[in-house]
Amino acid sequence: MSKQSTAGLAHHLSVGQTISISPGEPSAALAATITKIASDEIWLELWRPTSKPPFQEGEQVRIKYWDDEAVYYFDSKILKVSGSANQHVGISGPGEEVLLQRRVSFRVHSAISFSFTVIDAAETRLISEKVPDARTQNFSVGGLNFETSLPLKIGDQLEMSLQLPPSQQVNAVAWVVHSEPVERDGKYLNSIALKFLHLEVEEQKKFLQFLAQSEMTE
């Protein structure tokens, strides 16, 4: 990890970009799109409407965003929550420093077992649904693809546990960034792409080591 001055933020943050915003625990993170960037504030639109404001004015939050090379974080403060569905959120601009994590481009095209629990979903009946035996189609340190019979939608969040050979476990929180119906042997499934919202440093190290070893053997 290293730190980068906010002077270089202009080419990392852009209108239309997807970010996550969290008041604390990663599982509480919400997906949002940047709608406006000003010198001292940033406006976001949450992917999901909420019946009550998800944040309070003055509340401290952590913003996470990424590009092809790195994952960035900065701490911010809620300035305002507006709109009939509480989806428009104004936050203060980044502080003096931004934490940066370098990413690698390894993507492994193999089946890895994982289990997951739906922790937020557009179809509320899916919340708390558990799937103990899913398998990846491909994955990287940034996310993964898989197929499921569950009607997951963009913005749904999963708490997951991946079983890396020979006996390592990686826990992560992810959200659905793509969902497309597919037919497999007469069965109708959904092809899902996930982006990791959160990966602890130690978990990320396990993942990177496994990905690097897999890349060398493919």
C-alpha atoms as an extended CHARMM CRD file, in Angstrom:
* protein
*
       218  EXT
         1         1  MET       CA              0.0000000000        0.0000000000        0.0000000000  PROA      1               0.0000000000
         2         2  SER       CA              1.0660000000        3.5800000000       -0.5980000000  PROA      2               0.0000000000
         3         3  LYS       CA             -0.4570000000        7.0280000000       -0.3490000000  PROA      3               0.0000000000
         4         4  GLN       CA             -1.2220000000        9.4850000000       -3.0970000000  PROA      4               0.0000000000
         5         5  SER       CA             -1.9280000000       13.1950000000       -2.8720000000  PROA      5               0.0000000000
         6         6  THR       CA             -5.3950000000       14.3590000000       -3.8250000000  PROA      6               0.0000000000
         7         7  ALA       CA             -3.7200000000       16.5720000000       -6.4120000000  PROA      7               0.0000000000
         8         8  GLY       CA             -3.7340000000       13.5190000000       -8.6600000000  PROA      8               0.0000000000
         9         9  LEU       CA             -7.3850000000       12.6650000000       -8.0780000000  PROA      9               0.0000000000
        10        10  ALA       CA             -8.7380000000       14.3770000000      -11.1740000000  PROA      10              0.0000000000
        11        11  HSD       CA             -7.9240000000       11.4810000000      -13.4630000000  PROA      11              0.0000000000
        12        12  HSD       CA             -9.2190000000        8.8650000000      -10.9890000000  PROA      12              0.0000000000
        13        13  LEU       CA            -12.6710000000       10.2820000000      -10.2360000000  PROA      13              0.0000000000
        14        14  SER       CA            -15.1300000000       11.0710000000      -13.0050000000  PROA      14              0.0000000000
        15        15  VAL       CA            -18.8550000000       11.6450000000      -13.5240000000  PROA      15              0.0000000000
        16        16  GLY       CA            -20.5980000000        8.3380000000      -14.2430000000  PROA      16              0.0000000000
        17        17  GLN       CA            -18.0770000000        6.3320000000      -12.2390000000  PROA      17              0.0000000000
        18        18  THR       CA            -19.2320000000        3.6190000000       -9.8200000000  PROA      18              0.0000000000
        19        19  ILE       CA            -18.1230000000        3.8730000000       -6.1890000000  PROA      19              0.0000000000
        20        20  SER       CA            -19.0820000000        2.3410000000       -2.8680000000  PROA      20              0.0000000000
        21        21  ILE       CA            -19.9620000000        4.4250000000        0.1730000000  PROA      21              0.0000000000
        22        22  SER       CA            -19.8810000000        2.9440000000        3.6460000000  PROA      22              0.0000000000
        23        23  PRO       CA            -20.4460000000        4.3540000000        7.1530000000  PROA      23              0.0000000000
        24        24  GLY       CA            -18.5860000000        1.4780000000        8.8020000000  PROA      24              0.0000000000
        25        25  GLU       CA            -18.7750000000       -2.2420000000        8.1840000000  PROA      25              0.0000000000
        26        26  PRO       CA            -18.1590000000       -3.3240000000        4.5460000000  PROA      26              0.0000000000
        27        27  SER       CA            -21.4660000000       -5.1900000000        4.5410000000  PROA      27              0.0000000000
        28        28  ALA       CA            -23.1950000000       -1.8180000000        5.0490000000  PROA      28              0.0000000000
        29        29  ALA       CA            -21.6500000000       -0.3420000000        1.8960000000  PROA      29              0.0000000000
        30        30  LEU       CA            -23.9750000000        1.0420000000       -0.7670000000  PROA      30              0.0000000000
        31        31  ALA       CA            -23.2960000000        1.2830000000       -4.4980000000  PROA      31              0.0000000000
        32        32  ALA       CA            -23.5340000000        4.7160000000       -6.1100000000  PROA      32              0.0000000000
        33        33  THR       CA            -22.7040000000        6.5980000000       -9.2970000000  PROA      33              0.0000000000
        34        34  ILE       CA            -20.8990000000        9.9450000000       -9.3250000000  PROA      34              0.0000000000
        35        35  THR       CA            -23.1660000000       12.6240000000      -10.8340000000  PROA      35              0.0000000000
        36        36  LYS       CA            -21.2070000000       15.8040000000      -10.1440000000  PROA      36              0.0000000000
        37        37  ILE       CA            -17.6900000000       16.7400000000       -9.0560000000  PROA      37              0.0000000000
        38        38  ALA       CA            -16.9610000000       20.2240000000       -7.6890000000  PROA      38              0.0000000000
        39        39  SER       CA            -13.8970000000       21.6690000000       -5.9950000000  PROA      39              0.0000000000
        40        40  ASP       CA            -15.1100000000       20.9380000000       -2.4720000000  PROA      40              0.0000000000
        41        41  GLU       CA            -17.9450000000       18.4400000000       -2.8820000000  PROA      41              0.0000000000
        42        42  ILE       CA            -19.0210000000       15.3620000000       -4.8280000000  PROA      42              0.0000000000
        43        43  TRP       CA            -22.5970000000       14.3450000000       -5.6160000000  PROA      43              0.0000000000
        44        44  LEU       CA            -23.6540000000       10.7160000000       -5.8710000000  PROA      44              0.0000000000
        45        45  GLU       CA            -26.8040000000        8.8460000000       -6.8640000000  PROA      45              0.0000000000
        46        46  LEU       CA            -27.3790000000        5.6450000000       -4.9050000000  PROA      46              0.0000000000
        47        47  TRP       CA            -28.2950000000        2.5980000000       -6.9810000000  PROA      47              0.0000000000
        48        48  ARG       CA            -31.1830000000        1.7920000000       -4.6600000000  PROA      48              0.0000000000
        49        49  PRO       CA            -33.9690000000        3.9720000000       -3.2680000000  PROA      49              0.0000000000
        50        50  THR       CA            -34.3710000000        3.9380000000        0.5090000000  PROA      50              0.0000000000
        51        51  SER       CA            -37.4510000000        4.6060000000        2.6150000000  PROA      51              0.0000000000
        52        52  LYS       CA            -35.4320000000        6.7540000000        5.0340000000  PROA      52              0.0000000000
        53        53  PRO       CA            -32.1260000000        8.6240000000        4.6800000000  PROA      53              0.0000000000
        54        54  PRO       CA            -29.2820000000        6.0690000000        4.7950000000  PROA      54              0.0000000000
        55        55  PHE       CA            -26.8640000000        8.6760000000        6.2130000000  PROA      55              0.0000000000
        56        56  GLN       CA            -27.0140000000       11.6540000000        8.5500000000  PROA      56              0.0000000000
        57        57  GLU       CA            -25.5310000000       15.0690000000        7.7720000000  PROA      57              0.0000000000
        58        58  GLY       CA            -22.0130000000       15.2510000000        9.2020000000  PROA      58              0.0000000000
        59        59  GLU       CA            -21.6440000000       11.4560000000        9.3200000000  PROA      59              0.0000000000
        60        60  GLN       CA            -18.2020000000       10.1020000000        8.4390000000  PROA      60              0.0000000000
        61        61  VAL       CA            -18.1050000000        7.6580000000        5.5220000000  PROA      61              0.0000000000
        62        62  ARG       CA            -15.4950000000        5.7910000000        3.5020000000  PROA      62              0.0000000000
        63        63  ILE       CA            -15.5190000000        6.0070000000       -0.2820000000  PROA      63              0.0000000000
        64        64  LYS       CA            -13.9870000000        3.2480000000       -2.3930000000  PROA      64              0.0000000000
        65        65  TYR       CA            -13.3500000000        3.3940000000       -6.1330000000  PROA      65              0.0000000000
        66        66  TRP       CA            -11.0090000000        1.8310000000       -8.6670000000  PROA      66              0.0000000000
        67        67  ASP       CA             -9.5610000000        1.8350000000      -12.1360000000  PROA      67              0.0000000000
        68        68  ASP       CA             -7.7350000000       -0.8860000000      -14.0930000000  PROA      68              0.0000000000
        69        69  GLU       CA             -4.5870000000       -0.5090000000      -12.0060000000  PROA      69              0.0000000000
        70        70  ALA       CA             -5.5660000000        0.2860000000       -8.4440000000  PROA      70              0.0000000000
        71        71  VAL       CA             -8.1970000000        0.5240000000       -5.7390000000  PROA      71              0.0000000000
        72        72  TYR       CA             -8.4780000000        3.8580000000       -3.9340000000  PROA      72              0.0000000000
        73        73  TYR       CA            -10.0390000000        4.9130000000       -0.6450000000  PROA      73              0.0000000000
        74        74  PHE       CA            -10.7560000000        8.2130000000        1.0310000000  PROA      74              0.0000000000
        75        75  ASP       CA            -12.6980000000        9.2720000000        4.0980000000  PROA      75              0.0000000000
        76        76  SER       CA            -15.3920000000       11.8820000000        3.6430000000  PROA      76              0.0000000000
        77        77  LYS       CA            -18.3540000000       13.5240000000        5.3600000000  PROA      77              0.0000000000
        78        78  ILE       CA            -22.0270000000       13.5430000000        4.4050000000  PROA      78              0.0000000000
        79        79  LEU       CA            -23.1450000000       17.0440000000        3.4080000000  PROA      79              0.0000000000
        80        80  LYS       CA            -26.7260000000       16.3460000000        2.3590000000  PROA      80              0.0000000000
        81        81  VAL       CA            -29.1740000000       13.5720000000        1.4430000000  PROA      81              0.0000000000
        82        82  SER       CA            -32.0450000000       14.5840000000       -0.8300000000  PROA      82              0.0000000000
        83        83  GLY       CA            -34.7080000000       13.3210000000       -3.2180000000  PROA      83              0.0000000000
        84        84  SER       CA            -37.9960000000       11.5190000000       -2.5550000000  PROA      84              0.0000000000
        85        85  ALA       CA            -36.1740000000        8.1730000000       -2.5040000000  PROA      85              0.0000000000
        86        86  ASN       CA            -33.1060000000        9.4880000000       -0.6040000000  PROA      86              0.0000000000
        87        87  GLN       CA            -30.8680000000        8.5710000000       -3.5360000000  PROA      87              0.0000000000
        88        88  HSD       CA            -29.0080000000       11.8710000000       -3.9880000000  PROA      88              0.0000000000
        89        89  VAL       CA            -26.0630000000       12.2040000000       -1.6160000000  PROA      89              0.0000000000
        90        90  GLY       CA            -23.5870000000       15.0730000000       -1.3360000000  PROA      90              0.0000000000
        91        91  ILE       CA            -20.2140000000       14.3710000000        0.2740000000  PROA      91              0.0000000000
        92        92  SER       CA            -17.1570000000       16.4700000000        1.0430000000  PROA      92              0.0000000000
        93        93  GLY       CA            -14.1790000000       16.1940000000       -1.2850000000  PROA      93              0.0000000000
        94        94  PRO       CA            -11.2440000000       13.8930000000       -0.4470000000  PROA      94              0.0000000000
        95        95  GLY       CA             -8.9780000000       14.6990000000        2.4620000000  PROA      95              0.0000000000
        96        96  GLU       CA             -5.2990000000       15.3810000000        2.0660000000  PROA      96              0.0000000000
        97        97  GLU       CA             -4.3040000000       11.8000000000        1.3060000000  PROA      97              0.0000000000
        98        98  VAL       CA             -5.8030000000        8.8000000000       -0.4500000000  PROA      98              0.0000000000
        99        99  LEU       CA             -4.8990000000        5.2180000000        0.3470000000  PROA      99              0.0000000000
       100       100  LEU       CA             -3.9700000000        3.2810000000       -2.7730000000  PROA      100             0.0000000000
       101       101  GLN       CA             -3.7850000000       -0.4900000000       -3.3730000000  PROA      101             0.0000000000
       102       102  ARG       CA             -2.1300000000       -1.7550000000       -6.5120000000  PROA      102             0.0000000000
       103       103  ARG       CA             -4.0200000000       -4.4370000000       -8.4030000000  PROA      103             0.0000000000
       104       104  VAL       CA             -2.7970000000       -7.1560000000      -10.7160000000  PROA      104             0.0000000000
       105       105  SER       CA             -4.4540000000       -8.2390000000      -13.9390000000  PROA      105             0.0000000000
       106       106  PHE       CA             -4.4290000000      -11.9780000000      -13.3000000000  PROA      106             0.0000000000
       107       107  ARG       CA             -7.7640000000      -13.5410000000      -14.2420000000  PROA      107             0.0000000000
       108       108  VAL       CA             -8.1190000000      -17.2730000000      -13.7110000000  PROA      108             0.0000000000
       109       109  HSD       CA            -10.5700000000      -19.1860000000      -15.9110000000  PROA      109             0.0000000000
       110       110  SER       CA            -11.3590000000      -22.0880000000      -13.6230000000  PROA      110             0.0000000000
       111       111  ALA       CA            -14.0410000000      -23.3350000000      -11.2530000000  PROA      111             0.0000000000
       112       112  ILE       CA            -13.5090000000      -22.4500000000       -7.6090000000  PROA      112             0.0000000000
       113       113  SER       CA            -16.1100000000      -23.4000000000       -5.0260000000  PROA      113             0.0000000000
       114       114  PHE       CA            -17.7110000000      -20.6770000000       -2.9670000000  PROA      114             0.0000000000
       115       115  SER       CA            -20.7620000000      -20.0840000000       -0.8240000000  PROA      115             0.0000000000
       116       116  PHE       CA            -22.6920000000      -16.8700000000       -0.4490000000  PROA      116             0.0000000000
       117       117  THR       CA            -25.5230000000      -15.1680000000        1.3990000000  PROA      117             0.0000000000
       118       118  VAL       CA            -27.6130000000      -12.4050000000       -0.1720000000  PROA      118             0.0000000000
       119       119  ILE       CA            -27.4200000000       -9.4210000000        2.1920000000  PROA      119             0.0000000000
       120       120  ASP       CA            -29.2590000000       -6.8700000000        0.0250000000  PROA      120             0.0000000000
       121       121  ALA       CA            -31.4520000000       -7.3600000000       -3.0470000000  PROA      121             0.0000000000
       122       122  ALA       CA            -33.9460000000       -5.5540000000       -5.2530000000  PROA      122             0.0000000000
       123       123  GLU       CA            -36.2560000000       -8.5270000000       -4.7250000000  PROA      123             0.0000000000
       124       124  THR       CA            -36.4230000000       -8.4250000000       -0.9290000000  PROA      124             0.0000000000
       125       125  ARG       CA            -37.5240000000      -12.0720000000       -0.7280000000  PROA      125             0.0000000000
       126       126  LEU       CA            -33.9450000000      -12.9810000000       -1.7080000000  PROA      126             0.0000000000
       127       127  ILE       CA            -32.3800000000      -11.2860000000        1.3200000000  PROA      127             0.0000000000
       128       128  SER       CA            -30.8170000000      -13.9170000000        3.6470000000  PROA      128             0.0000000000
       129       129  GLU       CA            -30.9780000000      -16.5230000000        0.8490000000  PROA      129             0.0000000000
       130       130  LYS       CA            -27.9710000000      -18.8510000000        1.2160000000  PROA      130             0.0000000000
       131       131  VAL       CA            -26.2470000000      -20.7630000000       -1.5970000000  PROA      131             0.0000000000
       132       132  PRO       CA            -23.6580000000      -23.2560000000       -0.2530000000  PROA      132             0.0000000000
       133       133  ASP       CA            -22.2970000000      -24.6750000000       -3.5050000000  PROA      133             0.0000000000
       134       134  ALA       CA            -21.6860000000      -22.0620000000       -6.2180000000  PROA      134             0.0000000000
       135       135  ARG       CA            -18.6980000000      -22.2480000000       -8.6000000000  PROA      135             0.0000000000
       136       136  THR       CA            -16.8070000000      -19.5410000000      -10.4220000000  PROA      136             0.0000000000
       137       137  GLN       CA            -16.3820000000      -19.3850000000      -14.1940000000  PROA      137             0.0000000000
       138       138  ASN       CA            -13.4590000000      -16.9710000000      -13.8810000000  PROA      138             0.0000000000
       139       139  PHE       CA            -12.1650000000      -14.6030000000      -11.2300000000  PROA      139             0.0000000000
       140       140  SER       CA             -9.5620000000      -11.9890000000      -10.4110000000  PROA      140             0.0000000000
       141       141  VAL       CA             -8.6540000000       -9.8940000000       -7.3900000000  PROA      141             0.0000000000
       142       142  GLY       CA            -11.3440000000       -7.4330000000       -8.4950000000  PROA      142             0.0000000000
       143       143  GLY       CA            -14.3040000000       -9.7930000000       -8.8660000000  PROA      143             0.0000000000
       144       144  LEU       CA            -15.6890000000      -12.9400000000      -10.4540000000  PROA      144             0.0000000000
       145       145  ASN       CA            -18.2930000000      -14.4220000000      -12.8020000000  PROA      145             0.0000000000
       146       146  PHE       CA            -20.6840000000      -17.2800000000      -12.0860000000  PROA      146             0.0000000000
       147       147  GLU       CA            -24.1460000000      -18.5970000000      -12.9530000000  PROA      147             0.0000000000
       148       148  THR       CA            -27.0630000000      -19.0620000000      -10.5980000000  PROA      148             0.0000000000
       149       149  SER       CA            -30.7730000000      -19.7720000000      -10.6300000000  PROA      149             0.0000000000
       150       150  LEU       CA            -31.3780000000      -16.8090000000       -8.3070000000  PROA      150             0.0000000000
       151       151  PRO       CA            -32.8110000000      -13.7280000000      -10.0800000000  PROA      151             0.0000000000
       152       152  LEU       CA            -30.0480000000      -11.4040000000       -8.8460000000  PROA      152             0.0000000000
       153       153  LYS       CA            -30.1140000000       -7.8110000000      -10.0900000000  PROA      153             0.0000000000
       154       154  ILE       CA            -27.4880000000       -5.1220000000      -10.5430000000  PROA      154             0.0000000000
       155       155  GLY       CA            -26.7490000000       -3.5900000000       -7.1520000000  PROA      155             0.0000000000
       156       156  ASP       CA            -27.5820000000       -6.7090000000       -5.1090000000  PROA      156             0.0000000000
       157       157  GLN       CA            -24.9660000000       -7.4680000000       -2.4420000000  PROA      157             0.0000000000
       158       158  LEU       CA            -23.4950000000      -10.8250000000       -1.4450000000  PROA      158             0.0000000000
       159       159  GLU       CA            -21.4150000000      -11.9140000000        1.5120000000  PROA      159             0.0000000000
       160       160  MET       CA            -19.2350000000      -14.7480000000        0.2550000000  PROA      160             0.0000000000
       161       161  SER       CA            -16.5990000000      -17.2890000000        1.1920000000  PROA      161             0.0000000000
       162       162  LEU       CA            -14.2970000000      -18.7240000000       -1.4870000000  PROA      162             0.0000000000
       163       163  GLN       CA            -12.4760000000      -22.0180000000       -0.9940000000  PROA      163             0.0000000000
       164       164  LEU       CA             -9.0170000000      -21.7410000000       -2.5480000000  PROA      164             0.0000000000
       165       165  PRO       CA             -7.0490000000      -24.9470000000       -3.0690000000  PROA      165             0.0000000000
       166       166  PRO       CA             -5.6060000000      -26.6400000000       -1.2220000000  PROA      166             0.0000000000
       167       167  SER       CA             -7.3000000000      -25.3810000000        1.9600000000  PROA      167             0.0000000000
       168       168  GLN       CA             -7.4730000000      -21.6000000000        2.1370000000  PROA      168             0.0000000000
       169       169  GLN       CA            -10.6310000000      -19.5890000000        2.6490000000  PROA      169             0.0000000000
       170       170  VAL       CA            -11.1510000000      -16.0130000000        1.4720000000  PROA      170             0.0000000000
       171       171  ASN       CA            -14.1070000000      -13.9710000000        2.7310000000  PROA      171             0.0000000000
       172       172  ALA       CA            -15.4130000000      -10.9820000000        0.7980000000  PROA      172             0.0000000000
       173       173  VAL       CA            -18.3880000000       -8.6940000000        0.2620000000  PROA      173             0.0000000000
       174       174  ALA       CA            -19.3730000000       -8.1180000000       -3.3770000000  PROA      174             0.0000000000
       175       175  TRP       CA            -22.0900000000       -6.5130000000       -5.4300000000  PROA      175             0.0000000000
       176       176  VAL       CA            -23.6740000000       -7.5190000000       -8.7130000000  PROA      176             0.0000000000
       177       177  VAL       CA            -22.5110000000       -5.2940000000      -11.6040000000  PROA      177             0.0000000000
       178       178  HSD       CA            -23.9790000000       -7.3820000000      -14.4570000000  PROA      178             0.0000000000
       179       179  SER       CA            -26.8500000000       -9.8690000000      -14.6960000000  PROA      179             0.0000000000
       180       180  GLU       CA            -27.9610000000      -11.5890000000      -17.9030000000  PROA      180             0.0000000000
       181       181  PRO       CA            -30.3250000000      -14.5510000000      -18.4620000000  PROA      181             0.0000000000
       182       182  VAL       CA            -28.7840000000      -17.6110000000      -20.1360000000  PROA      182             0.0000000000
       183       183  GLU       CA            -29.9960000000      -21.0860000000      -21.0410000000  PROA      183             0.0000000000
       184       184  ARG       CA            -27.9340000000      -24.1300000000      -20.1100000000  PROA      184             0.0000000000
       185       185  ASP       CA            -29.1580000000      -27.6210000000      -21.0600000000  PROA      185             0.0000000000
       186       186  GLY       CA            -32.7700000000      -26.5070000000      -21.0020000000  PROA      186             0.0000000000
       187       187  LYS       CA            -32.3770000000      -24.6710000000      -17.6830000000  PROA      187             0.0000000000
       188       188  TYR       CA            -32.7630000000      -20.9200000000      -17.3770000000  PROA      188             0.0000000000
       189       189  LEU       CA            -30.0300000000      -19.3320000000      -15.2680000000  PROA      189             0.0000000000
       190       190  ASN       CA            -28.5540000000      -15.8880000000      -14.6830000000  PROA      190             0.0000000000
       191       191  SER       CA            -24.9890000000      -15.0710000000      -15.6620000000  PROA      191             0.0000000000
       192       192  ILE       CA            -23.6430000000      -12.8310000000      -12.9060000000  PROA      192             0.0000000000
       193       193  ALA       CA            -20.5920000000      -10.5800000000      -12.7130000000  PROA      193             0.0000000000
       194       194  LEU       CA            -19.5230000000       -9.5040000000       -9.2300000000  PROA      194             0.0000000000
       195       195  LYS       CA            -17.2230000000       -6.7060000000       -8.1180000000  PROA      195             0.0000000000
       196       196  PHE       CA            -15.6320000000       -7.0320000000       -4.6890000000  PROA      196             0.0000000000
       197       197  LEU       CA            -16.7260000000       -4.2340000000       -2.3700000000  PROA      197             0.0000000000
       198       198  HSD       CA            -14.3050000000       -5.2570000000        0.3150000000  PROA      198             0.0000000000
       199       199  LEU       CA            -11.3380000000       -7.5730000000        0.7230000000  PROA      199             0.0000000000
       200       200  GLU       CA             -9.2940000000       -7.4160000000        3.9390000000  PROA      200             0.0000000000
       201       201  VAL       CA             -5.5500000000       -7.0140000000        3.4360000000  PROA      201             0.0000000000
       202       202  GLU       CA             -4.7390000000      -10.5470000000        4.6310000000  PROA      202             0.0000000000
       203       203  GLU       CA             -7.5240000000      -11.9940000000        2.4930000000  PROA      203             0.0000000000
       204       204  GLN       CA             -6.2360000000      -10.0780000000       -0.5020000000  PROA      204             0.0000000000
       205       205  LYS       CA             -2.7270000000      -11.4820000000        0.0420000000  PROA      205             0.0000000000
       206       206  LYS       CA             -4.1130000000      -15.0370000000       -0.0600000000  PROA      206             0.0000000000
       207       207  PHE       CA             -6.0300000000      -14.2560000000       -3.2200000000  PROA      207             0.0000000000
       208       208  LEU       CA             -3.0570000000      -12.6190000000       -4.9620000000  PROA      208             0.0000000000
       209       209  GLN       CA             -0.7600000000      -15.5150000000       -4.1130000000  PROA      209             0.0000000000
       210       210  PHE       CA             -3.2260000000      -18.0460000000       -5.4570000000  PROA      210             0.0000000000
       211       211  LEU       CA             -3.8770000000      -16.0010000000       -8.6070000000  PROA      211             0.0000000000
       212       212  ALA       CA             -0.1680000000      -15.6240000000       -9.3000000000  PROA      212             0.0000000000
       213       213  GLN       CA              0.4320000000      -19.3550000000       -8.8960000000  PROA      213             0.0000000000
       214       214  SER       CA             -2.5370000000      -20.1780000000      -11.1050000000  PROA      214             0.0000000000
       215       215  GLU       CA             -1.3220000000      -17.7370000000      -13.7810000000  PROA      215             0.0000000000
       216       216  MET       CA              2.0320000000      -19.5040000000      -13.9260000000  PROA      216             0.0000000000
       217       217  THR       CA              0.5010000000      -22.9470000000      -14.3050000000  PROA      217             0.0000000000
       218       218  GLU       CA             -2.1430000000      -22.0810000000      -16.9110000000  PROA      218             0.0000000000
